[in-house]
């Protein structure tokens, strides 16, 4: 097939410390994506060949309490680009196109363009839909790079202090709280962060590292590992029992009541962003949390951008066009 013509709705790029042939092979290895589950929060299933011989993948993604599915086809264009066509489902008509460019000895830059179908992409995010599209591409690129280069333990903890940015302001606000009130506020903030981490799956090690680093930065203490496991278990049960949207709305209301809505959202963004980047499910969850906490979409967007820049160090770039 030919590359998609026209102006993309969004673009993102990322450098891989591997030669072009190796990176291309990774992208086109569909069985590896299914077998190793490299895309967190996404369930991939190989479908039988259709009459035309196409081999389709079914993608299941949960956005808050709604399960979305898409049937996609991965194919190579005439110029060697990787093309993911959404042929059926919520995002039918959308295409993601990745181009591979050598950037030096053993280094490849992958640029991914998104061409959105007639139904749009990442429905349910309202004004944040362009950000959802951009995040979907960034996350896909980061997951492919992670699968090639492997996650490095400790990296998340090192970046959290910078990502908190104005942490001193929050530290001072927390210092003014005393006794039971302080304990309740800390518990609410931690519960909110763990709940965001449990929206797509249980928290991974990077998310756990991020929470530990937040606790150290804001409260100069640490969480006992057994207590951490109890909090994770409680968050999973609450999200599964009440539904993600209802649970996060309740937590957002609690944050608003104690006057720390923005801090709660900031920590939740950091934990969601730190390991695999945001996907539409996490972004939808953050939006539900922010609305209940009375944190405007504009502030949420600014927090996402600020956090992403601090964690990525500028290595992951993207642009989007709202249509």
N, C-alpha and C positions, 0 to 999 in steps of 0.2 A: 504494500500500500504506500501512498505518498504521505509526506509530512502534512500536518494540519496547517492550513493557510489562515491568515488573518492575525489580528492582534489578540494575544492571550489575555484572559481575565486576571491572571496572576502568574507570577514567575518566582522561582527560588533557585538558589545555587549553593553547592557545597563542594569542597575539595576533599578528595580521597587520597590517602598516601599509598596508592596502588596504581600500576600501569593500566592503561585504557582497557586492554583485552580482559584483564582480571575483573575490573569493575563491571564491564558489560556482561561477562559471564554470570556474575552474581545477580544482576538485575533480571536476566532472562531465565534463570534457574527457578522456574515456578514451583517445582516439586520441593526445592529447599525451603521456599517461603512457607509452604503448607506444612512440611515435616517439622521444621525448627521453630515455627511460630515466631518469626522475627518481628512481626507487626503486633505490638502489644495492644490488647483490647479488641483485636479483630480476629474473628474465626473464619478461616479459609477452608473451603471444601471443593475438591475437584469434581466436576460434573461430567457425565458421559459425553462422548463426541456427538455433536448434532449431525443432521443429515448433510450439512455442508462441510463437515470435517473439522469445524472449530472446536477447540478444547476450552471450555469455559470454567471459570472459578466463581464460586458463590462466596460473597463477603457478607458476614453478619456483624453489624456494629450496633451497640446499644447507645442511644442518645437519651440520657436520663432514663425514663421508664419505658421508652419505646424502642423496639427492636427493628432496625433498618436492615434491608438486604439489597445487594446489588449483584448482578451477574456481570463479570468482566472478562475480557479477552486480552491477553498479553501477546503482542506481535512486534515484529521488526519492520521498520519502514525502509524505503528504498535507500535512504542515506545512512542506515545503521542505527537510527534512533529507536529507543524503547518506547512503545506506545501501549498505554492501558486504556482500552475502550470500555465504557460502561454501557452495556447493551440492553440491560433490563433492570428494573428496580427503581429505587427512589431517585437516583442520579442518572437515569438513562439519557444518553446523548452527550455526556461529559467525556472528555478525553484528557489524560495526562500524558505529556510527551517529554522524554528525557534525552538530552543530547550529551555526548561524551567528548571532552576536549582535553588533549594533553597540555599540562601546564608546567612541565619540567620533568627531569628524570624521575620516573616512578610516581608521578602525581597526575591525577585526573580531576578536572572540574566537571561536575554534572550540573547542567542547567535543566530545570524542569518547568515546563509551561502548562498551564491549565486552560482548557477551553470548555466553558460551562455549557451544558445542555439546556434545553428549553425549560426544564423544571427547576433550574438552579442547582445549588450544592449546599450541603449542610443545613437542611431546612430546620426551622424551629429556633434559629439564633437571631432572627430579626435583624437589627442594625449591625450585629456582629457577624453576619454571614460572610462578608468579604474576609474578615479575620479568620473565620473557620476554614475557608478555602485555602488561604495562605498557610495556616497551621497544618492542614492535612498534607500539603506538599513538603513542608519543612520536616514534619515528623517522618514521612516516608523516606526522605533522603537520609535523615539521621539514623533511622533504623537499619538501612542498608549499610551505612558506614560502620555502625556498631557491630553488625554481623561480620563484617570483614576484619575490623581492627580490634574488636572486643572491648567491653566496658572496663574501665580502670577504677578499681575501688579507691575511695578517698578523694576523687576529683570533685564530687558534689560538695563535700564538707568544705573544701578549700574555697569554693566559689560563693558559698551562702552569705558570708559576711558582706561581700561587695554587693550582692543582690538585694540585701535588706536595705541598703542605701541609707535612709534616714532612721536607722535603728535606734540612734541615741534618743530621738524624740519619743519613741515608743518605750524605751527603757525608763525614761523619766516618768512617763505616764503610769507605767506599771509600779514604779517605786512609791508612787503616791497612794497605792492601794495597800490595805492592811488586813491581816487576819483572814477570816472566812471569806470576805469579799475578794481578796487577792486569789485565794485558792479556787474560788468559783470561776473567776475570770480566766485564769490559766487553764482550768479544766475545759472551759468552753472553747478557747482558742485551739487547744490540742485536739479536742473532739472534732472540731471543724476541719482541721488539716487532715486528720486520719480519715474522715469521711470522704473528702475529695480524693484521697489516695486510693480509696476502696471503690470508687464509682465504676471503673472498668474491670479491675481485678484487685487482688490483695496488693498491698504496697510492696514495691521491689526494694532492693538494698539501697539504691540511690535516694529514694524517697525517705527511707528510714534515716539515712545519713543526714538528709536535709533537715528533718525534724529534730534530730539530736543537736545539730549545729544551731538551729533556731533557739532551742532551749538554752544552750550554752551562751549564745549571744545576748539574749534578752533577760535571762534570769540567773545566769552564772551558776548553773547547776547541771545535773544530768538525770536521765530517766533510767531507772532500774529496768533491765531487760524483761524481767517477768511482768512488771507493770506495763511496759510497752506492749507486750503480747496481749495483756488483758484489754488495753485500749483498742488495739487493732481488732480483736475479736468482737468487742462491743460495737465498734463502728460498722463492721461488716453486718452484724445482726440487725442493727438499727436501719441501715440503708436497705437491706433486703426485706426487712419487715414493714417499713413505712413507705418504701419507694424512695428513690434518690431525690426527686424534686421536692417531695413533702419534707423529707429529713433536712435537706439543706435550707429550705425556707424557714423551718423551725430554728435552725442554728443561726441563720442570718438575723432573725428577729431577736434572738438572745444577744447577739453581738451588738445590734443597734441599741438594745436596752441598757447595755453597760458602756455605751459610748465608744466602742472600739471596733466599729464595723469595718473601717478601712484597714486596720491592722489585721483583722481576721481574714479579710479577702486577700491582702498582700501575702500573708503566710501561706494561704491556700494556693495562690498562684505560683509561688516559689516551689512548693512541694509538687504540684502537678507538672510544672515545667522542667524540673531539674533532671529527670532521667531520660525520658523519651520525647519530651516536648508535649504540647497540648494536642489532643485530638478533639473532634466535635463533641464527644460525650463529656469530656472534662470541661470544655469551654461552656457547654450548656449548663453543666452543674455550677460552674463559677458564676454564670449569669444569674441563675436562680438564687444563689447565695447572696450575690451583690444586690439584687433587687430587694430582697427581704431585709438586708442590712442598710438599705437606702444609700448604697454606693452607686453613683451614676455610671452608665455605660462608658462615658468618656474617661472616668477615673479608672474603671476596670481595664479599658484599653491601654491607658498610660502605664498602669502597673504591669500588664503583660509585656509591653514593649521594653520597659525599664528592666524587668527581670530577665527577659530573653537576651538583651544586650549584655547584661552583667555576666550571665552564665555562658553565653556563646563566645564572648570576647570578639564579636564582629566577624566570626568565621562563617556564619550562616546568613546569607542575605536573601531578601525577598521584596517583591513589590506586588501590589494588587490594584486592579481597576474596578471600581464599583459600577455595575451596570443596572 
